[in-house]
């Protein structure tokens, strides 16, 4: 219970920081619009002088937007991440035997293309022109990174090189700016290290760019540990990521 309270407080802290940036962006805009209407409708300043003044103010406001937007997006990402961590990671029963040859073959038949494989991991990818059952979604790439060893680093050079090799092979997909990566690793039993890996996620959105990395841990009893979003998802692409994991692992809602 204490841990959940700490997570809620962490979420509130990031939300306050995000809202403070939003406040700094909105207040100048409201003041500029309000003062403009007063001066213009009251005919207190000539149109020429008014235009010159507000052109300068607008330029200053644009500089403020460019300066604060990266901070806003940074805090927004942390707000979404912190909110996902409020609930404890959830262990769910898989109806497929993960990490088996049959499972990998099923993924390939399902449209996932083998990108890279060695003794430590394998990577598969599936391209979607539009995500299934998701309205207004754009072209997306879904990568599956399956670790063969429990000390494999999902954020190391090996994975990055594999993804880059995929882009080299499929030049047209370099323009796809929605990327979802589902990362799977097997532990004999769920321990604190496994929970820490699950809680290491990326939920990045800037403009139309989306980058989502989620980690799932499979145990020897057929359970899959992952983040527990409950009924809330930070975006429709995050929603798809969780649902796709359940689909390919045959986890019932």
C-alpha positions in Angstrom: 0.0 0.0 0.0 2.8 2.4 0.9 4.5 1.7 -2.5 1.2 2.6 -4.3 1.0 5.8 -2.3 4.5 6.7 -3.3 3.7 6.0 -7.0 0.6 8.2 -6.8 2.6 11.0 -5.3 5.2 10.6 -8.1 2.5 10.8 -10.7 1.0 13.9 -9.0 4.4 15.6 -9.0 5.0 15.1 -12.7 1.4 16.2 -13.4 1.9 19.4 -11.5 5.1 20.1 -13.5 3.3 19.4 -16.8 0.4 21.7 -15.8 2.8 24.5 -14.8 4.3 24.4 -18.3 0.8 24.4 -19.8 -0.1 27.3 -17.6 2.9 29.3 -18.8 1.9 28.6 -22.4 -1.8 29.5 -22.0 -1.7 32.6 -19.9 0.3 34.8 -22.3 -2.0 33.7 -25.1 -5.1 34.6 -23.1 -3.6 38.0 -22.1 -2.6 38.8 -25.6 -6.0 38.0 -27.0 -7.9 39.8 -24.3 -5.8 43.0 -24.5 -6.0 42.9 -28.3 -9.8 42.8 -28.3 -10.0 45.6 -25.7 -7.6 47.9 -27.6 -9.1 47.1 -31.0 -12.7 47.3 -30.1 -12.2 50.3 -27.9 -10.2 52.0 -30.7 -7.6 53.0 -28.2 -4.6 52.4 -30.5 -4.4 52.9 -34.2 -4.5 49.7 -36.3 -1.0 50.3 -37.6 0.6 50.6 -34.1 -1.6 47.8 -32.8 -0.4 45.5 -35.6 3.2 46.3 -35.0 3.0 45.8 -31.2 1.2 42.4 -31.6 3.5 41.2 -34.3 6.4 41.6 -31.9 4.4 40.0 -29.1 3.5 37.1 -31.3 7.2 36.6 -32.2 8.0 36.5 -28.5 5.2 34.1 -27.8 6.4 31.7 -30.6 9.9 31.8 -29.0 8.3 30.9 -25.7 6.4 28.0 -27.4 9.6 26.6 -28.9 11.4 26.9 -25.6 8.7 25.2 -23.4 7.2 22.6 -25.7 10.1 20.1 -25.3 9.7 20.4 -21.5 6.0 19.9 -21.8 6.4 16.7 -23.9 9.1 15.5 -21.4 6.8 15.9 -18.4 3.8 14.5 -20.4 5.8 11.3 -21.1 6.7 10.9 -17.4 3.1 11.6 -16.4 1.9 8.8 -18.6 4.6 6.5 -17.4 4.0 7.3 -13.7 0.3 6.7 -14.1 0.9 3.3 -15.6 3.1 2.4 -12.6 0.3 3.3 -10.0 -1.0 -0.3 -10.4 1.3 -3.1 -9.5 2.5 -5.2 -12.5 0.0 -7.9 -13.3 0.7 -11.6 -13.8 -1.6 -13.2 -16.4 -2.0 -16.7 -17.7 -0.8 -17.4 -21.3 -2.7 -20.1 -23.3 0.3 -20.4 -25.6 3.6 -21.8 -24.6 5.9 -18.9 -25.2 9.5 -19.2 -26.3 8.7 -22.4 -28.1 9.4 -23.2 -31.8 5.7 -23.6 -32.3 5.1 -20.0 -30.9 7.7 -18.5 -33.1 6.4 -20.3 -36.2 2.9 -19.1 -35.3 4.2 -15.5 -35.2 5.7 -15.9 -38.6 2.5 -17.3 -40.0 0.7 -14.3 -38.5 2.8 -11.9 -40.6 5.8 -11.2 -38.4 9.0 -11.3 -40.4 12.2 -12.5 -38.9 14.6 -9.6 -38.7 17.6 -10.9 -36.7 18.5 -14.0 -34.7 21.5 -15.2 -32.8 22.2 -17.2 -29.6 21.0 -14.4 -27.4 17.9 -13.0 -29.0 15.6 -12.8 -32.0 13.7 -9.9 -33.5 10.5 -10.0 -35.6 8.6 -7.2 -37.2 5.2 -6.6 -38.7 4.2 -3.6 -40.8 0.7 -2.2 -40.6 -0.7 0.4 -43.0 -3.4 0.9 -40.4 -3.6 -0.8 -37.0 -6.5 -3.4 -37.0 -9.6 -2.4 -35.1 -8.2 1.0 -34.3 -9.9 4.0 -36.0 -7.7 6.9 -37.3 -4.5 5.0 -36.8 -1.5 5.5 -39.1 1.1 3.3 -40.6 3.0 1.5 -37.8 5.8 -1.0 -37.2 5.5 -3.5 -34.5 8.7 -5.2 -33.4 9.0 -8.2 -31.1 12.3 -8.7 -29.3 12.5 -12.1 -27.7 15.5 -12.6 -25.4 17.0 -16.1 -25.1 19.0 -15.3 -22.0 17.8 -13.5 -18.9 20.7 -11.1 -18.9 20.0 -9.8 -22.4 19.8 -6.0 -22.6 16.8 -4.8 -24.6 18.3 -1.4 -24.9 21.7 -2.4 -26.1 23.4 -2.1 -29.5 22.3 -5.5 -30.7 18.6 -4.6 -30.8 19.3 -1.2 -32.3 21.5 -2.8 -35.1 18.8 -5.3 -35.8 16.1 -2.6 -36.2 18.4 -0.5 -38.4 19.1 -3.5 -40.6 15.3 -3.9 -41.0 15.1 -0.3 -42.2 18.0 -0.9 -44.6 16.1 -3.8 -46.1 12.8 -2.0 -46.2 13.6 1.6 -47.3 10.0 2.6 -47.6 9.4 2.0 -43.9 12.0 4.6 -42.9 9.1 7.1 -43.2 7.0 5.2 -40.7 7.0 7.3 -37.5 4.9 5.0 -35.3 7.0 2.3 -33.7 5.9 -0.2 -31.1 8.3 -2.7 -29.5 7.1 -5.6 -27.4 10.0 -7.2 -25.4 9.8 -10.7 -24.0 12.2 -12.4 -21.5 11.9 -15.6 -19.6 12.7 -16.1 -15.9 12.4 -19.3 -13.9 10.4 -17.3 -11.4 9.2 -13.8 -11.0 11.6 -11.8 -8.7 12.3 -8.2 -8.0 14.7 -8.0 -11.0 11.9 -9.2 -13.3 9.6 -6.5 -11.9 12.2 -3.8 -12.4 12.5 -4.9 -16.1 8.8 -4.8 -16.6 8.6 -1.3 -15.1 11.2 0.0 -17.5 9.1 1.3 -20.4 9.2 4.0 -23.1 6.1 6.0 -23.9 7.3 8.8 -26.2 5.1 11.0 -28.2 6.1 14.2 -30.0 4.0 15.6 -32.8 3.1 12.6 -34.9 6.1 10.6 -33.7 5.3 7.7 -31.4 7.8 5.3 -29.7 6.5 2.7 -27.3 8.6 0.0 -25.7 7.0 -2.5 -23.2 8.7 -5.4 -21.5 7.0 -8.7 -20.5 8.4 -11.4 -18.3 7.4 -15.1 -18.8 7.8 -17.6 -16.0 8.0 -21.4 -16.0 4.4 -21.7 -14.9 3.0 -20.1 -18.0 2.4 -16.7 -16.5 3.3 -13.4 -18.2 4.1 -10.3 -16.1 3.5 -6.9 -17.5 2.4 -3.4 -16.6 -1.2 -3.1 -15.5 -2.9 -0.1 -17.2 -6.3 -1.1 -15.8 -8.9 0.7 -18.0 -6.6 3.6 -18.9 -4.1 3.9 -21.8 -1.9 6.8 -22.5 -2.7 6.6 -26.3 -4.4 4.5 -28.8 -1.0 3.1 -29.8 -0.3 2.1 -26.2 -3.7 0.5 -26.2 -2.8 -1.5 -29.3 0.5 -2.5 -27.8 -1.1 -4.1 -24.7 -3.9 -5.7 -26.8 -1.4 -7.1 -29.3 0.6 -8.7 -26.5 -2.5 -10.4 -25.2 -3.4 -11.6 -28.7 -0.1 -13.2 -29.7 0.2 -14.7 -26.2 -3.4 -15.8 -26.1 -4.3 -14.1 -22.9 -8.0 -13.8 -22.2 -9.5 -10.4 -21.0 
